[in-house]
């Protein structure tokens, strides 16, 4: 059975993810939403899973999450919003900060929101988006991801009482920097861009 990850390129190496975790596997998700990529069948499946939550707003972190949110909103007949990354103001794990642009900031209060992203592992950008929409008075009712890697992000949202829906799931190894076997082996680190 084909998965979303089959549409994405991957590389092996030593990567620092947006969350601050390290991993040996990187997925290039940039081309997922280009015409002809084959992503629409997965978006349709995720929209079916999100429909029972009576979502009023689909919101995703830029870029992949925002592109997915826009497509989910069309399928569910709801409003679309996104968050944008901002410079981190703290150190350590999960220092990412995402904010709603002004055109969305006022429109989420008391609305049922689905937070969506293409692929979630640690859930860094979704955690930051959750904090932002909650601060704006929204009611996050579900996390939607085309694929969930590992349990870090999944466990976080379930512990917060927010349901998680996805089309696919798989194992994924990631480590804190002080426990990273690749760091211990002296493998050069690559900052490949935001990761989930």
C-alpha positions as CSV (number, residue, x, y, z in Angstrom):
1,X,0.0,0.0,0.0
2,X,1.4,3.4,-1.0
3,X,1.9,6.0,1.8
4,X,2.5,9.7,1.7
5,X,6.2,9.0,2.5
6,X,6.5,7.2,-0.9
7,X,5.8,10.6,-2.5
8,X,8.6,12.3,-0.6
9,X,12.3,12.0,-1.0
10,X,14.4,10.9,1.9
11,X,18.0,11.0,3.0
12,X,20.2,9.3,5.5
13,X,22.6,11.4,7.6
14,X,22.7,13.3,10.9
15,X,20.0,15.9,11.1
16,X,18.8,18.5,13.6
17,X,15.1,18.9,13.5
18,X,13.1,22.0,14.3
19,X,12.1,20.4,17.6
20,X,15.8,20.2,18.6
21,X,15.8,16.4,18.4
22,X,18.4,14.7,16.2
23,X,17.6,12.0,13.6
24,X,19.3,9.8,11.0
25,X,16.5,10.1,8.5
26,X,15.2,13.2,6.7
27,X,12.1,13.5,4.5
28,X,11.9,16.1,1.8
29,X,8.3,17.2,1.9
30,X,8.5,20.3,-0.3
31,X,7.1,18.8,-3.4
32,X,4.2,17.0,-1.9
33,X,1.6,19.6,-2.9
34,X,2.8,20.2,-6.4
35,X,0.4,19.4,-9.2
36,X,0.6,15.7,-10.2
37,X,2.3,14.6,-7.0
38,X,-0.5,12.2,-6.2
39,X,-1.2,13.8,-2.8
40,X,-4.9,14.5,-3.3
41,X,-6.0,10.9,-2.6
42,X,-4.4,11.2,0.8
43,X,-5.9,14.6,1.5
44,X,-9.3,13.2,0.6
45,X,-8.8,10.3,3.1
46,X,-7.8,12.7,5.9
47,X,-10.7,15.0,5.2
48,X,-13.1,12.0,5.7
49,X,-11.5,11.3,9.1
50,X,-11.8,15.0,10.1
51,X,-15.4,15.5,9.0
52,X,-17.0,14.0,12.2
53,X,-15.2,16.7,14.3
54,X,-17.4,19.5,12.8
55,X,-14.4,21.6,12.1
56,X,-15.0,25.3,11.5
57,X,-11.3,26.2,10.8
58,X,-8.5,24.1,9.3
59,X,-5.2,25.7,10.4
60,X,-1.6,24.5,9.6
61,X,1.9,25.7,10.1
62,X,3.6,27.2,7.1
63,X,4.5,25.6,4.6
64,X,3.3,22.0,4.3
65,X,0.7,22.3,7.0
66,X,-0.7,25.5,5.5
67,X,-1.0,23.9,2.0
68,X,-2.7,20.9,3.6
69,X,-5.0,23.2,5.7
70,X,-6.1,25.0,2.5
71,X,-7.0,21.8,0.8
72,X,-8.8,20.3,3.9
73,X,-10.8,23.5,4.3
74,X,-12.1,23.2,0.7
75,X,-13.1,19.6,1.2
76,X,-14.8,20.3,4.6
77,X,-16.4,23.6,3.5
78,X,-14.7,25.5,6.4
79,X,-12.4,28.4,6.9
80,X,-8.6,28.2,6.2
81,X,-5.9,29.7,8.4
82,X,-2.1,29.2,8.9
83,X,0.7,30.1,11.3
84,X,4.1,31.5,10.3
85,X,7.4,30.7,12.0
86,X,9.0,33.4,14.1
87,X,12.5,33.6,15.6
88,X,12.8,31.4,18.8
89,X,12.9,33.3,22.1
90,X,13.9,30.3,24.3
91,X,16.5,27.6,24.1
92,X,16.2,23.8,24.3
93,X,13.7,21.4,22.8
94,X,10.5,22.7,21.3
95,X,11.7,26.3,21.0
96,X,9.8,26.9,17.7
97,X,7.3,29.8,17.7
98,X,4.5,30.1,15.2
99,X,2.1,33.0,15.0
100,X,-1.2,33.8,13.2
101,X,-0.9,36.5,10.6
102,X,-3.2,39.5,11.5
103,X,-5.9,38.5,9.0
104,X,-6.5,35.3,11.0
105,X,-5.8,36.4,14.5
106,X,-9.3,37.6,15.3
107,X,-11.3,35.0,13.4
108,X,-10.6,31.9,15.5
109,X,-12.1,32.8,18.9
110,X,-14.5,30.1,20.1
111,X,-14.3,28.2,16.8
112,X,-13.6,24.5,16.4
113,X,-10.2,24.1,14.9
114,X,-8.4,21.2,13.2
115,X,-4.6,21.7,13.4
116,X,-3.1,19.9,10.4
117,X,0.4,19.1,9.0
118,X,1.7,16.9,6.3
119,X,3.9,14.7,8.5
120,X,4.3,14.8,12.3
121,X,7.1,13.3,14.3
122,X,7.9,15.4,17.4
123,X,5.1,17.8,16.5
124,X,7.2,21.0,17.0
125,X,5.3,23.2,14.6
126,X,1.9,21.8,15.6
127,X,2.7,22.3,19.3
128,X,3.6,25.9,18.6
129,X,0.5,26.4,16.4
130,X,-1.6,24.8,19.2
131,X,-0.3,27.4,21.7
132,X,-1.0,30.2,19.3
133,X,-4.6,29.3,18.5
134,X,-5.4,28.5,22.1
135,X,-4.0,32.0,23.1
136,X,-6.4,33.4,20.5
137,X,-9.4,31.7,22.1
138,X,-9.9,28.9,19.6
139,X,-11.0,25.4,20.5
140,X,-8.6,22.8,19.0
141,X,-10.6,19.6,18.5
142,X,-8.3,17.4,16.4
143,X,-4.8,17.1,15.0
144,X,-4.7,15.8,11.4
145,X,-1.6,14.6,9.8
146,X,-1.1,12.7,6.5
147,X,1.5,10.6,8.3
148,X,2.7,10.3,11.9
149,X,6.2,9.2,12.6
150,X,7.0,7.8,16.0
151,X,5.1,8.6,19.2
152,X,6.5,11.9,20.5
153,X,4.0,14.2,18.9
154,X,1.2,11.7,19.1
155,X,1.6,11.2,22.8
156,X,1.8,14.9,23.5
157,X,-1.5,15.7,21.9
158,X,-3.3,12.7,23.3
159,X,-2.1,13.7,26.8
160,X,-3.5,17.1,26.1
161,X,-6.9,15.6,25.3
162,X,-6.7,16.5,21.6
163,X,-7.6,13.6,19.2
164,X,-5.1,12.7,16.5
165,X,-6.2,11.4,13.0
166,X,-3.8,10.3,10.3
167,X,-3.7,8.2,7.2
168,X,-0.5,6.4,8.0
169,X,1.9,5.8,10.9
170,X,5.4,4.4,11.3
171,X,8.4,4.1,13.6
172,X,10.9,6.9,13.7
173,X,14.1,7.2,15.7
174,X,15.1,10.6,17.1
175,X,17.2,11.5,20.1
176,X,17.9,14.5,22.4
177,X,21.3,16.0,21.5
178,X,22.9,14.7,24.7
179,X,21.7,11.1,23.9
180,X,22.3,11.1,20.2
181,X,24.5,8.2,19.0
182,X,25.4,10.1,15.9
183,X,26.8,12.9,18.0
184,X,28.7,10.4,20.1
185,X,30.2,8.9,16.9
186,X,31.3,12.4,15.7
187,X,29.0,12.4,12.6
188,X,28.7,15.8,11.1
189,X,25.4,17.6,11.7
190,X,23.2,18.9,8.9
191,X,20.5,21.5,9.4
192,X,18.3,20.6,6.6
193,X,15.5,23.0,7.4
194,X,12.3,22.8,9.5
195,X,11.3,19.3,10.3
196,X,8.3,17.9,12.1
